[in-house]
């Protein structure tokens, strides 16, 4: 059984890449603007390709794209770098575009960073334990966070003999957290603001929940899908079976749906509010009124930092609760 958990943890990190890589590519105008600006060594902003008029700077920051926005030393101090294009894969009538996108790159960066940081922290903690009998510094902080999630979030909700689910829950938490935080740095992007990414995370969690239910309940797992109450009169059992079984199945599907929508909506809404407040500065075009939107944007940024941790925590908490519920279904 440990093999399936290692497989799902790896799938958790890399499966969203394939799904989110199917995002709609940037319009042809983007490529034309990039080529036209190549001689000037700076790629013009895609939203400026349409010419003069109102500029939509909110949508490009919250949607996926086939380019990266990077800082540049010349005005306007940023440039656009297009990502490589791969030939589409044809499976019958289905065409799958596996070309990397902005959110795919952010997911790979998040996976790389969390791997490096957690491995370094684990080695530092092991070294401190061997030398002084306790952890300290950054390694101690990461150990304290991992122990809190294990002892206060995962094990109480997963139930008896739930140690095997701790690696999956910790992978969920740190992967989502790093993706959330990458969206707060300049020129970054929030991969969890992509419904394809959150849906994939929810599907992987759904697979883990159902696998846990099958392992814990055996044949009794069927009771979580097909309602059959032996305490009811015999004549009522088939009637309630026909009425409640669809409800039970819908209930199973609403759990991953809620996980996907909650994370996607919260991360997208925060960025829209923040960008809208910054946009007020350009709408008012007044030095006297500019400080007010900037102060509000700063407050929203602090709130977004809290939400980045909160949403990772809630996703992990609910995943643990769902696993615990299905494992105890036979009671």
PyMOL commands that set and color helices and strands:
alter all, ss='L'
color gray80, all
select helices_A, chain A and resi 2-20+28-36+38-40+46-48+59-62+102-132+137-158+163-182+191-193+195-224+234-284+287-327
alter helices_A, ss='H'
color red, helices_A
select strands_A, chain A and resi 67-71+78-82+89-91+94-96
alter strands_A, ss='S'
color yellow, strands_A
deselect
rebuild
show_as cartoon
